[in-house]
């Protein structure tokens, strides 16, 4: 009886274990994590909205924004550094977009800021996807 149960579990686990080490960012056309945040002030999008955490994976991302308040004429896009401080990544009109280099990782946080008042309009943090190695989750 125990052998039959173990055998059944092994057959059921095979498809799951064969997927270890791969990250499937899109399944059935639906991203696993949001790629934008919207509030009464603005929309801030970051694509991709999630990055694999495998061996410090870093990707290039497209940042897009649109401010809803007509009084806001220009914005700063800031990125939070490892030290917790913010650095200006891009600046521009109330609507725009910019491309990063290959430095965006899980946990990278972007802030859309009114350039005149320095008021935060929106913020988005890139999700870090778990990376399963070939032995993670294996039964011993």
C-alpha positions as CSV (number, residue, x, y, z in Angstrom):
1,X,0.0,0.0,0.0
2,X,2.8,2.4,1.0
3,X,4.7,1.6,-2.2
4,X,1.6,2.4,-4.3
5,X,1.1,5.8,-2.6
6,X,4.8,6.7,-3.1
7,X,4.6,5.6,-6.7
8,X,1.5,7.7,-7.3
9,X,3.1,10.8,-5.7
10,X,6.2,10.3,-7.8
11,X,4.2,10.2,-11.0
12,X,2.2,13.3,-10.0
13,X,5.3,15.2,-8.9
14,X,7.3,14.6,-12.2
15,X,5.7,17.4,-14.2
16,X,6.2,19.8,-11.3
17,X,9.8,18.9,-10.8
18,X,10.6,19.1,-14.5
19,X,9.6,22.8,-14.4
20,X,12.2,23.6,-11.7
21,X,14.7,26.2,-12.6
22,X,12.4,27.8,-15.2
23,X,10.4,31.0,-14.8
24,X,7.3,31.2,-16.9
25,X,6.5,35.0,-16.9
26,X,3.4,34.7,-18.9
27,X,0.8,31.9,-18.8
28,X,-2.3,32.0,-21.0
29,X,-1.5,35.6,-21.8
30,X,-1.9,36.8,-18.2
31,X,1.2,38.2,-16.4
32,X,1.8,36.7,-13.0
33,X,2.3,40.1,-11.4
34,X,0.9,43.6,-12.0
35,X,3.0,45.8,-14.3
36,X,1.4,49.1,-13.2
37,X,0.0,51.1,-10.4
38,X,-2.8,53.6,-10.8
39,X,-4.2,56.1,-8.2
40,X,-6.0,59.5,-8.3
41,X,-2.7,61.2,-9.2
42,X,-1.0,59.1,-11.9
43,X,-0.4,55.8,-13.6
44,X,3.1,54.3,-13.4
45,X,4.0,51.2,-15.4
46,X,7.1,49.0,-15.3
47,X,7.5,46.2,-17.8
48,X,8.5,43.6,-16.8
49,X,6.8,44.0,-13.4
50,X,8.6,40.9,-12.0
51,X,12.1,39.6,-12.3
52,X,13.5,36.2,-11.5
53,X,15.8,36.1,-8.4
54,X,18.0,33.4,-9.9
55,X,21.6,34.3,-9.4
56,X,20.9,38.0,-9.1
57,X,19.1,38.3,-12.5
58,X,18.9,41.8,-13.8
59,X,16.9,43.0,-16.8
60,X,16.2,46.1,-18.9
61,X,12.7,47.6,-18.3
62,X,10.4,50.1,-19.9
63,X,9.0,52.7,-17.5
64,X,5.9,54.6,-18.6
65,X,3.9,57.3,-16.8
66,X,0.9,59.5,-17.1
67,X,0.0,62.2,-14.6
68,X,-3.7,63.0,-14.2
69,X,-3.4,66.4,-12.5
70,X,-3.2,69.1,-15.2
71,X,-1.2,71.3,-12.8
72,X,1.7,68.9,-12.9
73,X,3.9,70.0,-15.9
74,X,7.0,67.9,-15.4
75,X,8.1,64.9,-13.4
76,X,11.1,63.0,-12.1
77,X,11.3,59.3,-12.2
78,X,13.4,58.3,-9.2
79,X,14.8,54.8,-8.4
80,X,15.5,53.8,-4.8
81,X,19.1,52.7,-4.4
82,X,20.5,50.0,-2.2
83,X,21.2,52.5,0.5
84,X,17.5,53.5,0.6
85,X,18.2,56.9,-1.0
86,X,16.6,57.9,-4.3
87,X,18.4,58.9,-7.5
88,X,16.9,60.5,-10.6
89,X,16.6,58.0,-13.4
90,X,14.6,60.1,-15.9
91,X,12.7,63.3,-16.1
92,X,10.2,64.7,-18.5
93,X,6.7,65.9,-19.3
94,X,3.6,64.7,-17.4
95,X,3.3,61.8,-19.8
96,X,6.3,59.8,-21.1
97,X,8.4,56.7,-21.0
98,X,12.0,55.7,-20.6
99,X,14.1,52.5,-21.0
100,X,16.5,51.3,-18.3
101,X,19.7,49.5,-18.8
102,X,20.1,45.9,-17.7
103,X,20.1,46.8,-14.0
104,X,16.5,46.2,-12.8
105,X,16.2,43.4,-10.3
106,X,13.4,42.2,-7.9
107,X,12.9,44.8,-5.3
108,X,13.9,47.8,-7.5
109,X,11.5,50.6,-6.6
110,X,10.5,53.4,-9.0
111,X,8.9,56.7,-7.8
112,X,7.1,59.2,-10.0
113,X,7.5,62.6,-8.4
114,X,6.2,66.1,-9.3
115,X,9.4,68.0,-10.3
116,X,8.2,71.3,-8.9
117,X,6.6,70.3,-5.5
118,X,8.7,67.1,-5.1
119,X,5.4,65.4,-4.1
120,X,5.3,61.6,-4.7
121,X,2.6,60.8,-7.3
122,X,3.0,57.0,-7.6
123,X,5.5,54.2,-6.8
124,X,6.0,50.7,-8.2
125,X,8.3,48.0,-6.8
126,X,9.4,45.2,-9.2
127,X,8.5,41.8,-7.7
128,X,11.2,39.2,-7.3
129,X,10.2,35.8,-8.4
130,X,11.4,32.8,-6.5
131,X,13.9,30.6,-8.2
132,X,13.7,26.9,-7.6
133,X,16.9,24.9,-8.0
134,X,16.9,21.2,-9.1
135,X,16.8,20.0,-5.5
136,X,14.5,22.6,-3.9
137,X,11.4,21.0,-2.7
138,X,12.6,17.5,-3.3
139,X,11.6,14.8,-0.9
140,X,14.4,13.0,0.9
